[in-house]
Amino acid sequence: MPEQNGLTRRQRMHTLTKAEETGQIVRIDCMYCRITHRYRCRDLLQLCGDVPIDEIAPHFRCEKCNHKDYLRAVFELPRGADTGKLRIRKLVRIKTVRKPVWKDDFF
């Protein structure tokens, strides 16, 4: 039986920190309405934390069709020909929505 190296599958996966070090970006596609957005890894680190690529898409919802189940996230390495032509979304701020929760009580 081969000897195990001790790393779990999650530890071997390519995470956002490793992708940021290599200059990769994240492309999120909606398979339902066929829309694509690209994000910087350092922006997604603030939202999702240092997670593997499989765990990025559940944090998002498509802005066009509002579906969450049809999103796919992949790492992409921009080529030199893409310089100045590739549209990448930039995180401006994180907005927190305050929503009241009510409980009915008898008087």
Secondary structure, 3 states (H helix, E strand, C coil): CCCCCCCCHHHHCCEHHHHHHHCCEEEEEECCCCEEEEEEHHHHHHHHCCCEHHHCHHHCCCCCCCCCCCEEEEEECCCHHHCCCCCCECCCCCCCCCCCCCCCCCC
